[in-house]
């Protein structure tokens, strides 16, 4: 019986050690010494652009903590005007490097700040830096044919890796495999957006699709709560939605 008690105590001790090690690692992953050492913006600040013209930002960086890759975006956080940002299709790696991202308005408006946002592997924001800029967007002259380009395209099959109903840990990155049939040579952008009132993030634009095929998109619900649907969109080069579909799901997100 004494050996049983000793073994149980040993298991408890091991469990506590594992818990504190994991907690320390998780806490360490929320700290960063990321520094942006160089920024190049094209076209230059002060430019007047047509709607949907991308602003490309090249970033030189260095960091050693956290000791893992970081997802990074350049975003327009002012919600006065509709904007589109490039997804984190490649990631920052510890050390030094250079990475590029683009962002743009889809309508007439002004951009006074761009934000460099980085998140760790748990999609916790660890870095946010503002860049002061001065861009003016004018409404592009778009004919009706271009506005409607791609209508009639469709998403044919959606595959989620977690069948619902399901209980999911908050912060779990969920990929969506989307089969499509596109009827325009100008390509379409495909989005998968979780519809929830809790804190979430989803993959930005990573390039347009053409013809038939399958593309993988992902989203992450960061806080505990319910997710009842995922909205799938197809947008054309004029940033017009030409296809929309709501996929019902039943995910309950619990604390990580």
C-alpha positions in Angstrom: 0.0 0.0 0.0 2.9 2.3 0.8 4.3 1.8 -2.7 0.9 2.8 -4.1 0.9 6.0 -2.2 4.5 6.8 -3.2 3.6 6.1 -6.9 0.5 8.3 -6.7 2.6 11.1 -5.1 5.2 10.7 -7.8 2.6 11.0 -10.5 1.2 14.1 -8.9 4.6 15.6 -8.7 5.3 14.8 -12.4 2.0 16.2 -13.4 2.8 19.5 -11.5 6.2 19.7 -13.2 4.6 19.2 -16.6 2.0 21.8 -15.9 4.5 24.4 -14.8 6.8 23.7 -17.7 3.9 24.0 -20.2 2.7 27.2 -18.5 6.2 28.7 -18.6 6.5 27.9 -22.3 3.1 29.4 -23.0 4.0 32.5 -21.1 7.4 32.7 -22.8 5.6 32.4 -26.2 3.7 35.6 -25.4 6.9 37.6 -25.0 8.9 38.9 -28.0 11.9 41.0 -28.6 10.9 41.5 -32.3 12.3 44.7 -33.8 11.4 46.1 -37.2 14.8 47.3 -38.5 13.8 48.6 -41.9 10.6 49.4 -43.8 10.0 50.1 -47.5 6.6 51.1 -48.7 5.6 51.0 -52.4 4.1 53.1 -53.8 5.5 55.8 -51.5 3.4 57.5 -48.8 1.6 60.6 -50.2 0.5 58.7 -53.3 -3.0 59.0 -54.7 -4.3 55.5 -55.7 -7.3 53.9 -57.4 -9.4 51.6 -55.2 -8.0 48.1 -55.0 -4.4 49.2 -55.7 -2.1 47.4 -53.2 0.3 49.1 -50.9 3.2 46.7 -50.5 5.3 46.9 -47.3 8.7 45.1 -47.1 9.9 44.6 -43.6 13.4 43.8 -42.3 13.2 42.3 -38.8 15.1 40.5 -36.1 14.0 38.6 -33.0 15.0 35.7 -30.7 11.9 35.3 -28.6 9.6 33.5 -28.8 11.7 30.7 -30.2 9.2 29.9 -32.9 7.9 31.3 -36.2 5.5 34.2 -36.1 2.5 34.9 -38.3 2.6 38.5 -39.6 0.3 40.9 -41.4 0.1 44.5 -42.4 -3.4 45.8 -41.8 -5.6 48.9 -41.9 -7.3 48.8 -38.6 -9.4 51.9 -39.2 -12.8 50.5 -40.2 -14.1 53.7 -41.8 -13.4 52.1 -45.2 -13.4 48.6 -46.4 -9.9 47.1 -46.7 -8.3 43.8 -47.7 -5.0 42.6 -46.3 -2.6 39.8 -47.5 -2.6 36.6 -45.4 0.4 35.2 -43.6 1.2 32.6 -46.2 4.9 32.6 -45.1 6.1 33.3 -41.6 8.8 35.2 -39.7 11.6 32.9 -38.4 13.7 33.6 -35.4 16.9 35.5 -36.3 16.9 38.1 -39.0 15.1 38.3 -42.3 12.8 40.2 -44.7 9.1 39.6 -45.4 6.6 41.4 -47.5 2.9 42.1 -47.1 0.3 44.1 -49.0 -3.0 45.8 -48.0 -5.4 48.1 -49.8 -8.8 49.9 -49.7 -11.5 48.6 -51.9 -13.2 52.0 -52.1 -12.4 55.7 -52.0 -11.0 56.9 -48.7 -7.8 57.8 -46.8 -5.2 55.7 -45.0 -3.2 57.5 -42.2 -1.8 54.4 -40.4 -0.8 50.9 -41.3 -0.3 48.4 -38.5 2.3 45.6 -38.4 0.7 42.8 -36.4 2.4 39.6 -35.4 0.9 36.5 -33.6 2.5 33.4 -32.2 1.6 29.8 -33.0 -1.4 30.0 -30.6 -2.6 33.1 -32.6 -2.0 35.3 -29.5 -1.0 38.8 -30.6 2.6 39.5 -29.5 3.5 42.6 -31.5 1.6 45.6 -32.9 3.4 48.6 -34.4 1.9 51.6 -36.2 3.3 53.1 -39.4 2.3 56.7 -40.1 1.4 57.1 -43.8 -0.6 59.3 -46.1 -2.5 57.6 -48.9 -5.6 58.8 -50.7 -7.8 56.3 -52.6 -10.1 57.4 -55.3 -13.0 55.3 -56.6 -11.8 53.3 -59.6 -13.7 53.6 -62.8 -15.0 50.1 -63.2 -17.4 49.0 -65.9 -20.3 46.7 -65.1 -18.8 43.7 -66.8 -15.7 43.9 -64.5 -17.9 44.4 -61.5 -19.8 41.2 -62.3 -16.8 39.2 -63.5 -16.9 35.7 -62.1 -20.6 35.5 -61.3 -21.8 32.0 -61.8 -18.7 30.5 -60.3 -19.3 28.2 -57.3 -17.9 26.4 -54.4 -18.7 22.7 -54.9 -17.4 20.9 -51.8 -16.4 22.0 -48.3 -14.4 19.8 -46.0 -13.9 20.6 -42.4 -11.4 18.4 -40.4 -13.5 18.5 -37.3 -17.1 17.1 -37.8 -19.7 19.0 -35.8 -21.0 19.0 -33.2 -17.7 19.2 -31.5 -15.9 20.7 -28.5 -12.8 22.6 -29.6 -10.1 24.3 -27.6 -10.0 28.1 -28.1 -7.1 29.0 -30.3 -7.3 25.9 -32.4 -6.5 26.7 -36.0 -9.0 25.0 -38.3 -8.3 24.5 -41.9 -11.1 24.3 -44.6 -10.6 22.5 -47.9 -12.7 24.3 -50.5 -13.3 22.8 -53.9 -14.2 25.4 -56.5 -15.3 25.8 -60.1 -14.5 29.3 -61.5 -15.7 30.5 -64.8 -13.4 33.5 -65.4 -9.8 33.8 -66.5 -9.3 36.8 -64.2 -9.3 34.6 -61.1 -11.2 34.9 -57.9 -10.2 35.2 -54.2 -11.8 32.8 -51.8 -12.4 33.5 -48.1 -13.6 31.4 -45.1 -14.8 33.6 -42.3 -16.1 32.3 -38.9 -19.3 34.0 -37.8 -19.0 34.5 -34.1 -19.2 37.4 -31.6 -16.0 36.2 -29.9 -12.5 37.2 -30.8 -11.4 35.4 -34.0 -9.1 35.7 -36.9 -9.1 34.3 -40.5 -6.7 34.0 -43.3 -6.4 37.0 -45.5 -5.9 37.0 -49.3 -3.1 34.6 -50.4 -3.7 34.7 -54.1 -6.6 34.2 -56.5 -7.8 30.9 -57.9 -8.7 30.0 -61.4 -10.4 27.0 -63.2 -11.3 24.0 -60.9 -9.4 22.8 -57.9 -9.1 22.7 -54.2 -7.7 25.5 -52.0 -7.1 25.4 -48.2 -8.1 28.3 -46.0 -8.0 28.5 -42.2 -9.6 30.4 -39.3 -9.1 30.5 -35.6 -11.6 31.4 -32.8 -9.4 32.8 -30.0 -11.8 33.0 -27.1 -14.3 30.5 -25.6 -17.8 30.6 -27.1 -20.0 29.2 -29.8 -19.4 29.0 -33.5 -22.6 28.2 -35.5 -21.5 29.0 -39.1 -18.7 29.8 -41.5 -19.2 32.2 -44.3 -17.5 31.4 -47.6 -17.0 34.1 -50.2 -15.6 34.5 -53.7 -14.5 38.0 -54.7 -13.3 39.2 -58.1 -10.5 41.6 -59.0 -12.8 44.5 -58.3 -13.3 43.2 -54.8 -16.9 42.4 -55.5 -18.5 39.4 -53.9 -19.7 37.1 -56.7 -20.5 34.1 -54.6 -21.5 33.6 -51.0 -22.5 30.6 -49.0 -23.0 30.0 -45.3 -22.0 26.6 -43.9 -23.6 25.6 -40.6 -21.4 24.2 -37.9 -21.7 23.5 -34.2 -18.5 24.1 -32.4 -18.2 24.9 -28.7 -14.9 26.5 -27.8 -13.5 25.9 -24.4 -10.6 27.6 -22.6 -7.2 26.5 -24.0 
